[in-house]
Amino acid sequence: MKRVYNLKQEVEKPPRLTGGHRLCAGCGAGVVVAGVLRALNKEDRAVVTNATGCLEVSTFMYPYTAYMDSFIHSAFENSAATCSGVEAAYNALKRRGKVEGTVKFITFGGDGGTYDIGFQSLSGAMERGHDMVYVCYDNEAYMNTGIQRSSSTPRFARTTTSPVGAKNQGKKQEKKDLTDIMVAHNIPYVAQTAPLGNFKDLHTKAYKAIYTEGPCFMNVLSPCPRGWDYPMAKLAEIIKLAVDTCVWPLFEVEEGVWHLSYMPKRKLPVEDFLRPQGRFRHMFEQGNEWMIEAAQAYVDQRWERLLERSGA
Amino acid sequence: MRSVTKAYRPISWPTLGAGGDTGSWRVHRPVVNHELCTKCQFCWVYCPEAVIDRKKITIDYRYCKGCGVCAVECPTGAIAMEKEE
């Protein structure tokens, strides 16, 4: 069924993430989670699983939760496994007629809990084909414990474990391409998105992911004002720049078919995205011009490859 | 047949303000100018805290952390950030 997105209609639904949680002021994760949960149909219930991370420690202070749906958290590395277990239990109860209505299974994990620590359980859950959605809110480092590098941190970014000084100039390695890895799992739906503009992209992709049968994966950019070191009010501007510079292209892969969701009118130079962020400040110092060139070359190469794959 | 919903009681309570009165974190306070406001609800969508009333466009200062995202996103500039006393 094709649905036409209308923001004014969608916001009529009661919110599923309440205010007064402990996420930092201006955190992208709150916007991402509220946006994804808004895609659920009003009458459906959800089970939210969380990997340990900023989101978990700030929205679930036992015995209070900021989620209006059921919530389960077990450990850092096994959020996908926990979710798949809950889904299997639900199916068993449903078979015996003991639960009514539709329940959807959504897992939220940060990039640490998805790219690194939770990767094995995520890979396993996707392979077993559970009807669940894994949403990675990617803030590009371990923000919860104090901004340590993760495999999602982009090259040259300053973190507390990849500092900037005489011997070291930020992270040395490139960012791991998790969305590509998830596409290689041959699951029904993989998407890369961000809360952009009127949230159409995030909303339609979340709806597709939630209501597509089988395992689905979404990678959502979620800026962190503390770790990325930018003024917290500029949340939407940073996201827009990431998308327009093609650092974070928006695309989806349905049954192995690549589809580009957003083509920037004018592809901006990668500097525009790097400049407002304190974590890249050293790249603009004298003698470090090669870093910007290297970052631009990497982005261009990946963007070309994406265009080729999606046939755009 | 025993119903599952009766067999298990919830041990946690979904509630507004689960993290306490987070409004005390605020340095700048967003103030809505209702004469300029067109009720486009963009502030509501972008609010990471979900503290803006969607219909009336009023802000719940008990939980607003004052990040200023709403003030930047407002297309008519109806939200101003004022320093907390």
Interface residues (C-beta under 8 A of the other chain):
Chain A: L7 K8 V11 P15 L17 T18 G19 G20 H21 R22 L23 C24 A25 G26 C27 G28 A29 G30 V31 A34 G35 S58 T59 F60 M61 Y62 P63 Y64 T65 A66 Y67 M68 D69 F71 L93 G97 K98 V99 P195 N198 F199 P225 P231 M232 A233 K234 L235 A236 E237
Chain B: M1 S3 V4 I11 S12 W13 P14 T15 L16 G17 A18 G19 G20 D21 T22 W25 R26 Q41 F42 W44 V45 Y46 C47 P48 E49 A50 V51 R54 D60 R62 Y63 C64 K65 G66 C67 G68 V69 A71 V72 E73 M81
